[in-house]
Amino acid sequence: MKQSGFSRQTKILNFIKIYFLRQNNFNEFNKLRWATIGYHYDWTNKVYNESDYTDPPEELTNLSKTIACLIGCQNFKPEAGIINYYHLNSTLSAHQDHSEKNMNAPLLSISLGCPAIFLIGKEFKSEKPVAMLLGSGDVVIMSSQSRLAFHAVPKILSDPSVHKHFEMEDESSENLSEWTNYYNYIKKNRININIRQVN
C-alpha cells in the first residue's frame, strides 16, 4: 500500500466514508463544501460551540496526536476539525485561523486527493506569501509564528496518477461497488482535514 507523509491515506479515506460518504446519499455528498467534527464551528459568530460536540474518528485522533508528538507537542488535544471539500474549480481566499482559545497549540492540515497550490504568508495580509504544492498525503503544520499566518488555496490541480495513493483493503463485490464511488470522487477532488486544539 502506498504511504505518503505521516498518513495511511486509505484508512483516512475510510473514516471519511464512514462519516460522510454513505452510498445512498453520494449525490448529495458531491454538493458538500465543508463539514465539522469535534467542537462544531459557528460560522456566523466565528466561534466554537462547546455545547455541540461530535467525537472525531479514532484514526484521526491518533494520527493527529502522533504528528503533534513528532514536533514536541505531546499534550496536543485534537478537539475540533474542519473538513474542506474542493472541486477542481474551488478556491479558498486568504484568511487567518484565530478562533481557538489556545493559540500556542499547532494547527494540523492533511491533504488527500488532487494536489493544490497553497499560499502562506505572515501575520499581515500585505506581506508576500510563499507558494507550496501540496500532494495527497502531505501534512502542513502551522505553529509558532506561522500559527497566525494568512494562507489561501488559489488553485486545485488535476492528477491522473492520484489513484496510486489509494487501494481497497476489502475487495469483495459489495465493497468494490462502494469503493468505485469514493475513488471516482477523490480522483477529481481534494479533501483537506485540518485539526485544532480549541482550549
N, C-alpha and C positions, 0 to 999 in steps of 0.2 A: 504494500500500500504506500502511496506517495505521502510524504510528510513535508511540511514547509513551515519555517519559523518554529514556534513553540507548540503548534496545534496539530492534532489529528483531525483533518478537515471533515472527513466523512462523519465522525462522531459528533462534531459540532453541528453539521447539517442535519443529522438525525434528531437532535433535540429541537431544532427549528421545525422539522417535520412534525414532531410530536405536539409542539405548541401551536404551530401556525399553518401547516400545510395539509390539513385533513383533505383527503381526496374528494369528499363530497362537496367541498366549497373551494376547490382550487381556482376556479374562475374568479371568485371574489378575492382570493389572495392576490391575484395579479393587480388589483386596484390599491393594495396597501402601499403606503409610503413610509410608515413608521409604526412601531409598537413599543410598549414599555414593559419592563419586568422589575421585580423588587418594589421599591417605593415608586409609585406611579407619578408621572410628572404632570403638573397643571400648566399647560401651555399658555393659558390666558394670563395667569399671575406670575409665571416663571418661577414657581416653587415646587418642591416635592410635597406630595400629600402623604404624610406619615401615618395616616389612618387608613390608607388604601395600599395594601401590600400583597404581592404575589411572589411566592418563593421562586427564585431563579433556579433553572435546571442545575442539578448536582454537577454535571460535567463542566458547565460553565463556571460555577463557583470554584471548583477545584483547579481548573485551568487558570483562572484569574489570580488565585492565591499563589500558585506556582510561579507565574510570571512576576508578580509583585515581590516574592521572596528572592528572585534572581537579581533584583535591583536593590535589595536590602530593606524591603518594606514587609517584614514578617508579620506585622499586625494589620495588614490591609484587610478591610471588610468589604466584599462586593455587595453593596446594599441596593444599588439601582443600576438599571441598564436601559439604554435606548437602542433599538434595532432599526436601522435605516435600510430601506429597500430602494435601490437605484435601478432605473432603466437606462438604456444607452443614451437617452437624451436628457437624463436627470442632472441637476447641479445642486450644489449647496453653497449658499452665499457666505461671505466672511463673517465670522462671529467668534465670541468668547464663550467658554463654559464656566460660569461663575455662580451657579445657583446652589452649589453644595456648601454646607456649613464648614466642612473640613477641606480647606484648600491646600493643606500640606500633603494629603494623600494623592497618589498619581491617578491619572485617567488612562485607562487601557482601551485601545481600539484595535479590533480584529477584523481583517478584511477577508471576504470569501467571494469567489466567482470572478467576474470580469475585473480587469485592472482599472485603476483610477489615477488621475493626476491629483495629488494632494498638495495644497499650498499651506505653508506655515510661516507666520511672520513673528512679530514680537508683541509686546503689550499694547502698542499703539497701532491703529489701523493704517496710519500714514507710512509706516516702515515697510520697506520692500520685502515680500515673502520669498521663501525658498521653495522650489518645486521638487516634489518627490513622486516617483512612480511606485504605487502600491499594488502588489500582485496578490493572488489568492494565498492566504495563509500568513501574510505579513502582519506584524504587530507593531503599532505605534504606541509609545509610552510618553505621555505628556506629564512632566513633573518639574518641580523646582521653578526655574524661570519660564519654562515653556508651558507651565500649567495654565497661565492666563494669556497665552499667545493667541492672536487671531488666526483662524485657519478656515480653509474652504476646499470644496471639491468642484472645480470648474468643468471637469470632463471625465466621462466614463468611456473606456476603450473596449472594443471587441477583442476576444482572444479565442481563436479557433482551437487552441490546444488546452483550454481550461478543463476539459474532461479528464485530463491526465492527473489532476489533483484529487479526484474523487473516484471511489469504487464502491460497489454494493457489497455488503457483508453477507446478506442472505439472498441467494439467487433463486428462490422459489418463484413460481409463475406469478403468484399474487403480489409479491414484493417487487418483481420485475416491472409489472404494470404500474405500480405506485411510483417506483423509482424513476420511471420514464418521465413522469410529470415533473418531478423535482429536478431531474437533470436538464430537461428542456427549459426550465426556468433559470437555473444557475448558469447555463452556458451563454445566456444573453442578458444577464442582470448581475448586479453586485449587491451583496449583503454586508453591511457594516455593523458590528456589535461593539458598542462602547460601554464600558463598565466603570462605575464610580463608587466611591465611598462618600456617603452623604454626611454622616456625623463624625 
